[in-house]
């Protein structure tokens, strides 16, 4: 399968979904002729979210090429969405994020919705399939037992600086992401075999050849679900490698696409207008807080400090970024901080650190843009063979384009900050500031 997520027939529209006090960054991959069957991709969390980001973007592109309208979502406290690792009720908020996306898509005239989930995303999707009407539920290497997942995170922690902490500690740091005791307790209660995704008309379980086969789950779902199948998909391990080494699982994407296309749905073409209108949902405001005070303390006090974020597409819409500014201190004349990709990690940075850095800078009155270089994250390279290269020669030109965009869009008369400061984390920091 040759997957080109930059096809001229597919429109990629980033937008925000409001979810109570939070906002969720989402993407719509819109085919030329959308039908009444849409797919929501439910990603993993933690380091698996970062590692799979490229692969799931290609999955969305492949499904859209086949004529399906596809939505990628980022849960509360994950990716570019609002929230922190220390937030309470994380599992419940992740589930609510998918529910909000489901209702958001339904409101745009879509009759049939399928969920495709990877790892924790698959487990969340299966949980919701107990109550939400779904055309299909596709679970790709789901988290079957929460206790085992926490043990995996503990094993990862023992390879890092916090190796001395154990499972009885107040928190653990698996793959560079904080998991509080409350969240650990929520995750350890997961047992997928106790979940009956009965509201999904079709259920598919995809295993990986290099992962244990969940035989008990397969036996249970085979006996309780009317239309259940399981199979093994290739390419999982390569997709979940560190971003610089990750590979797009083209064969797996093709098999998932075929699976959804073979599902019997009475398809009819629907208007593109409600989806094109998502471009009006590219600015948002929310109350932001930092690790300086706990999430619970901030919430009890009525929230953090207000910020505004704007989705940015520039350089003929090939480059993508998110511009953040504080609303109570926007009169301070400070430099705008431009955060550049660390290696091949997309704009949230290693371990989501760019989000935390951004929010700390916002609390100090700085404006910040997080951007993706061409070929990284959501700055899709026109030549797929050149993507995922952190040493791309266009990097300096991308920085110039970003600065010109900031000058023309956000620096108005009488409101000029004192220049731009470039920041980039890790050994790949070879892009100097252009003259």
C-alpha positions, 0 to 999 in steps of 0.5 A: 500500500502506498499511503500519501497523507498529502493527497490533494483530494483530502483536506486536513482540518485542525480544530478544537472541541470544547469539553467542559472546562477543557479544549481538545485538539482534533483533526478531520481528514475530509475526503472529496465525497464524504459519506455518512460513515465516519471513523474516530481514531482513539490514540494511546496515552503517555510515551505510546501517544508520542511514538505512534503519532506518525503512524496514526496520522498515516492511518487517518490519511489512508482511511480518508483516501478510501472515502471515510471521514476520519477524526483524530482526537487528543484526550484531556491532558494528552498532546496539545489538549488542555490538562496535566498529568496531575489532573484527577479522574484521568480515566473518566476524562479520557472517556469523556473526551471520546464521548464529546468527539462522538457527539460532535461528529454526530451533530454534523450529520454522520449516522454511522460511527466506528472507533479505531483504538490503539493500546489504551485508546482501544481499551477506552473505545471498548469501554464506551462500546458498552453504551455508545451505538457503533458501526464497528469497534477495532481494537489494536493491541489493547491494554487487556489488564491494567495491572500488567500495564502498570508493571510495564510502566514500572519497568520503564521507570527502572531504566530512568533517573527515578529507578528507586521508586516502586509501585507503592510510591505516590506516583511513577514515571513510565516512559517520561510521563507522570502517573499519579497514585489515583491514576494508577488505581484507575488503570489497575482496575481495568480488565478488558475481559469484564467489558462487553462491547455489545453496542458495536455491530462489528468488533475486531481485535488486532494482535501483533506477532511480537506481543502475547496473544490475549487468548482469554479475551478472544475466547470470551468475546468469541462467545459473547459477541455476535460479530467478532473476529481477531487477527494479527497485524504486522508493523506494530513494533516498528510503529511504536519505536522512538519517533526518529526510528518509527516506521509507518505500518502500511500493510496494517493500515491497508488491512484496517482500511479493508476491514472498515470498507467490508462492513455492510453500511448503507452509505450515502453521500453527505454535505462537506459544508459542516466539516469545512466549517470546522475551520471556524473552531481554530481559536480557543480560550481556557484556564491554564495551570502549571505544575507550580500548584497542583491541578486540584488546588487550581480547580478548587480555587476556580481555575488557573490563569486564562490563555488563548491558543490559535491554530496556525498554518503558514508557508502555503499551509505546509507548516503547522504550529500552535500560538499561545498567549496569556490574556491577563499579561498581554501588555508586557513587551517580551520576546515571543518564544518559538519552540522547535522540534526536538529530533523527530518528536512532534511539537509537544516535545519529548515527554510532552515537555513543550506543553509544560514549558509553554504554560510556565512561560505563559504564566510569566507573560511570554507568548509562545509558538510550538511548530513542526518542521516540514516533514515532522508532526503535522507539517506534511512533506509533499514527498513522503520519502523525505518525512521524519528527517530532523536534519532537513535542509529546509529547517532554517527556511521554516524558521524564517517563514514562522517569524514572518508569519508571527510578524504579519499575524500577531504583531500589530501596531503598538504591540510588537514584542521584543523579537523572537527567541528560539528554543529546542531541546536535545542533541538534534539542536542544529538549527541556528537562528536565521539572520 
